[in-house]
Amino acid sequence: MTAVAETNDPAAQDRTAESTGRSARLRHLIITVYGLYARHEGGWLSVATLIRLLADIGIDEPAARSAISRLKRRGILQSRRHGGAAGYQLSAEAQAILHEGDERIFRRHRAALADGWVLAVFSVPESERHRRYVLRSELTRLGFGMVAPGVWIVPAHPQDTTAETLRRLGLDAYADLFRAEHLAFGDPAAKIRHWWDLDELERQYEAFIGAHEAALDELARQDAPAGGPEAFASYVRLLTDWRRLPYLDPGLPAELLPGDWIGIRAAGLFFALRERLEEPARAYVQAVTSG
């Protein structure tokens, strides 16, 4: 009875959800640090370096070690010693996911209606319905919207990674990919509201702008560039908050979006902050890792 009462207590549920959210965010911050600063050095960071860098973001050592352990259990990080120092490196799977994400996350170009679409048409036998779930989840992660069961759509981009991703996951046997254009019937601008949740996208973009707009204003008032530790912490938080948005909004054509689409403003904010923070942040990390 006690356990049931605690489980159904709204306050307890809120605390659990808040704790889970903090834990997930911490893991995302660590992945961002590895993606930015470890990937091109073999994907490895010493424990001491990682703990120090996370402290600059305001994460204490016990919380950092707990998050690292979870990432290791999930197969994202692997323990390895290098030059006598203990540390962790990205798994091959994590390296591949981050590589596939680079083009999307740092892409300035928004699709145009004339670029057309990529259609994913798939059929999975009932005996392998778990693969159907994996396929749907992966298409969602890649920014696809669902037109109908088994037919999903995403704007076409020159560097589209759908085929590479499905092949890597062993899902290519269940799907066919097509380049397509809308020929007739209905208004595509109305249809994308059924294929993607634009209201939720707008809320997500508003939250991003609310979290980071003041930082750009502050940097604009400063005569000198942001200091190393501050630039590092700000850039890691910025990229962690940004990198999920280009998946939720896969560069939908501006012609189909409201004229004052907030995603364009959010992207402008991201790239303006990146321009100011990226280099001082990288220089600071290089100083830490070589010191």
LINTA-V871494 format. One record per helix or strand of 3 or more residues. SS is the DSSP state (2 for helix, 1 for strand). FROM is the first residue (numbers start at 1). LEN is the number of residues. If there is no record, write none. Layout:
# LINTA-V871494
SS&FROM&LEN, SS&FROM&LEN
This chain:
# LINTA-V871494
2&2&6, 2&10&28, 2&39&3, 1&44&3, 2&47&10, 2&61&13, 1&77&6, 1&85&6, 2&92&14, 2&113&3, 1&117&6, 2&126&16, 1&145&4, 1&151&5, 2&162&7, 2&172&3, 1&175&6, 2&188&8, 2&198&24, 2&228&15, 2&245&4, 2&254&3, 2&262&29
